[in-house]
């Protein structure tokens, strides 16, 4: 997949099939659009083109410092590449860009730089200043600029409409299973293993302390999770804790600590990925280390049972 950080660097391709969006999470609704994009490009003998934005428009327009996202930019790029996208154009989103009228965006940016043959959008797609651009407007602009507009219907899982907002809500509640159903893949963190206080070693459960570099990455509800750790391309069963370790009473900030079951190699400074399978229990303060260790013994057995069912 070719990645362009300036739309003017993109070289026009014959029969470009284009879609536009933020695609946070690259969930199953997005995947339906993207698979249709790839399929139509093959049918026309052209190339698929995804146009997205960075930073996320909500970061620029709402100034919400607490806003978190399902995927980092690098995770999004990897997921789009896995789906077979040919070209990704990442437009820098600014206040000035947000003020561009929808018709100007299509005529002066999309048509001028890409010249789409087909434009594929989601069922509720809106764009441009004030989000006034919609399917009807696109059809009119398509007739004028010689491109066809195709709309993908709404996707749902168990009668729940799929959206990035709903997935964020599930993750904040610790409902990993339902979030993963809507994502179509397991929610994950990727980061570097850093040194902690080695408390896990003292109670027989050494942990990898994960440093997630992206500050806007959504961190789930505090608690214990059944997870899969990927190290050097190999997967291992793991249990992951998210929280500020109330039993330790050290007033440290929230941490992400993973015990990789049956793994005893040194992985400090390595980049690893943690994929979340299920929520096991909430965070809790224990009276002493013995009580904490007893609960972790129970957690490990519970998590092993959960993960063994995936095999």
Secondary structure, DSSP 8 states (H G I E B T S, - for coil): -EEESSGGG----TTEEEEE---TT--HHHHHHHHHHHHHHHHHT-EEEEEEEES-HHHHHH--TT--BSS-HHHHHHHHHHTT-SEEEEEE--HHHHTS-HHHIIIIIIIHHT-EEEEEEETT--BSGGG-B-HHHHHHHHHHHT-EEEEE---EETTEE--HHHHHHHHHHT-HHHHHHHHTS--EEEEEEE----HHHHTT---EEEE---TTB----SEEEEEEEEETTEEEEEEEEEE--TTTT-----EEEEEETT--S--TT-EEEEEEEEEEEE----SSHHHHHHHHHHHHHHHHHHHHTT-
